[in-house]
Amino acid sequence: QVQLVESGGGLVQPGGSLRLSCAASGIGFSAFIMGWYRQAPGKQRELVATIASGGTATYADSVKGRFTISRDNAKKMVHLQMNSLKSEDTAVYYCKADHSYSNFDSWGQGTQVTVSS
């Protein structure tokens, strides 16, 4: 059974930092592209960042230079370091696993990030 469990969300002031983590189980982790997505109230879910097994990362323009995605294949973990947070980063952040060679994917339950003074 595939399970993705996010952690690390919370309330932070503008300009602050948070580190999100996603622990994966039940999958051959190295065969999956891992990603972080977010959904703000009243908006569609959007891509934040992805990282392939070898470490190649992509980012949404809105977070480039502020967020860093990383993964530890041995521990089956993916992280999102978020710096210089803005109020518009407020959203529920979801971890996603996309199989590299099939249409299989899986989502975590999400973790709330609120940026507010």
One Martini backbone bead per residue (centre of mass of N, CA, C, O) as a GRO file, in nm:
protein
  117
    1GLN     BB    1   0.093   0.039   0.025
    2VAL     BB    2   0.062   0.360  -0.047
    3GLN     BB    3   0.254   0.622   0.133
    4LEU     BB    4   0.209   0.975   0.211
    5VAL     BB    5   0.384   1.187   0.455
    6GLU     BB    6   0.341   1.492   0.581
    7SER     BB    7   0.556   1.763   0.710
    8GLY     BB    8   0.613   2.107   0.857
    9GLY     BB    9   0.392   2.275   0.896
   10GLY     BB   10   0.262   2.624   0.938
   11LEU     BB   11   0.337   2.921   1.108
   12VAL     BB   12   0.459   3.218   0.936
   13GLN     BB   13   0.640   3.478   0.866
   14PRO     BB   14   0.731   3.700   0.669
   15GLY     BB   15   1.053   3.576   0.557
   16GLY     BB   16   1.045   3.300   0.635
   17SER     BB   17   1.083   2.949   0.734
   18LEU     BB   18   1.041   2.615   0.585
   19ARG     BB   19   1.023   2.245   0.630
   20LEU     BB   20   0.934   1.996   0.423
   21SER     BB   21   0.804   1.658   0.453
   22CYS     BB   22   0.825   1.324   0.287
   23ALA     BB   23   0.701   1.002   0.351
   24ALA     BB   24   0.767   0.691   0.200
   25SER     BB   25   0.559   0.401   0.121
   26GLY     BB   26   0.519   0.117  -0.091
   27ILE     BB   27   0.772   0.203  -0.277
   28GLY     BB   28   0.990   0.247  -0.547
   29PHE     BB   29   1.135   0.535  -0.512
   30SER     BB   30   1.342   0.556  -0.762
   31ALA     BB   31   1.083   0.537  -0.978
   32PHE     BB   32   1.015   0.833  -0.874
   33ILE     BB   33   0.864   1.130  -0.911
   34MET     BB   34   0.888   1.407  -0.705
   35GLY     BB   35   0.637   1.628  -0.548
   36TRP     BB   36   0.515   1.966  -0.513
   37TYR     BB   37   0.206   2.095  -0.407
   38ARG     BB   38  -0.061   2.353  -0.426
   39GLN     BB   39  -0.354   2.489  -0.232
   40ALA     BB   40  -0.556   2.749  -0.244
   41PRO     BB   41  -0.813   2.921  -0.172
   42GLY     BB   42  -1.001   2.905  -0.468
   43LYS     BB   43  -0.780   2.723  -0.602
   44GLN     BB   44  -0.575   2.556  -0.787
   45ARG     BB   45  -0.369   2.318  -0.823
   46GLU     BB   46  -0.005   2.346  -0.798
   47LEU     BB   47   0.304   2.355  -0.900
   48VAL     BB   48   0.628   2.371  -0.743
   49ALA     BB   49   0.799   2.084  -0.742
   50THR     BB   50   1.056   1.868  -0.882
   51ILE     BB   51   1.214   1.527  -0.855
   52ALA     BB   52   1.437   1.319  -0.955
   53SER     BB   53   1.628   1.055  -0.881
   54GLY     BB   54   1.901   1.217  -0.974
   55GLY     BB   55   1.806   1.546  -0.898
   56THR     BB   56   1.631   1.674  -1.095
   57ALA     BB   57   1.497   2.005  -1.103
   58THR     BB   58   1.182   2.180  -1.067
   59TYR     BB   59   1.016   2.509  -1.102
   60ALA     BB   60   0.831   2.749  -1.020
   61ASP     BB   61   0.854   3.078  -1.075
   62SER     BB   62   0.742   3.170  -0.784
   63VAL     BB   63   1.001   2.990  -0.631
   64LYS     BB   64   1.246   3.078  -0.747
   65GLY     BB   65   1.515   3.113  -0.512
   66ARG     BB   66   1.342   2.999  -0.242
   67PHE     BB   67   1.316   2.702  -0.327
   68THR     BB   68   1.403   2.354  -0.217
   69ILE     BB   69   1.450   2.043  -0.355
   70SER     BB   70   1.472   1.711  -0.203
   71ARG     BB   71   1.637   1.380  -0.178
   72ASP     BB   72   1.616   1.043  -0.014
   73ASN     BB   73   1.637   0.730  -0.127
   74ALA     BB   74   1.706   0.561   0.129
   75LYS     BB   75   1.462   0.710   0.308
   76LYS     BB   76   1.216   0.804   0.146
   77MET     BB   77   1.262   1.127   0.095
   78VAL     BB   78   1.110   1.458   0.080
   79HIS     BB   79   1.196   1.805   0.035
   80LEU     BB   80   1.101   2.155   0.139
   81GLN     BB   81   1.267   2.450   0.111
   82MET     BB   82   1.144   2.757   0.262
   83ASN     BB   83   1.206   3.085   0.164
   84SER     BB   84   1.093   3.388   0.172
   85LEU     BB   85   0.810   3.412   0.267
   86LYS     BB   86   0.475   3.454   0.153
   87SER     BB   87   0.144   3.503   0.155
   88GLU     BB   88   0.111   3.349  -0.131
   89ASP     BB   89   0.211   3.064   0.006
   90THR     BB   90  -0.054   3.005   0.107
   91ALA     BB   91  -0.125   2.654   0.176
   92VAL     BB   92  -0.170   2.339   0.066
   93TYR     BB   93   0.068   2.080   0.087
   94TYR     BB   94   0.170   1.836  -0.160
   95CYS     BB   95   0.255   1.510  -0.213
   96LYS     BB   96   0.408   1.344  -0.504
   97ALA     BB   97   0.392   1.033  -0.695
   98ASP     BB   98   0.563   0.950  -1.005
   99HIS     BB   99   0.584   0.726  -1.232
  100SER     BB  100   0.821   0.693  -1.483
  101TYR     BB  101   0.662   0.418  -1.650
  102SER     BB  102   0.373   0.524  -1.564
  103ASN     BB  103   0.039   0.626  -1.445
  104PHE     BB  104   0.125   0.617  -1.163
  105ASP     BB  105  -0.012   0.768  -0.859
  106SER     BB  106   0.043   0.972  -0.552
  107TRP     BB  107  -0.100   1.112  -0.251
  108GLY     BB  108  -0.112   1.314  -0.004
  109GLN     BB  109  -0.286   1.493   0.259
  110GLY     BB  110  -0.137   1.733   0.364
  111THR     BB  111  -0.003   2.070   0.448
  112GLN     BB  112  -0.014   2.355   0.631
  113VAL     BB  113   0.055   2.690   0.506
  114THR     BB  114   0.116   2.995   0.695
  115VAL     BB  115   0.149   3.342   0.594
  116SER     BB  116   0.179   3.559   0.880
  117SER     BB  117   0.154   3.846   1.110
   0.00000   0.00000   0.00000
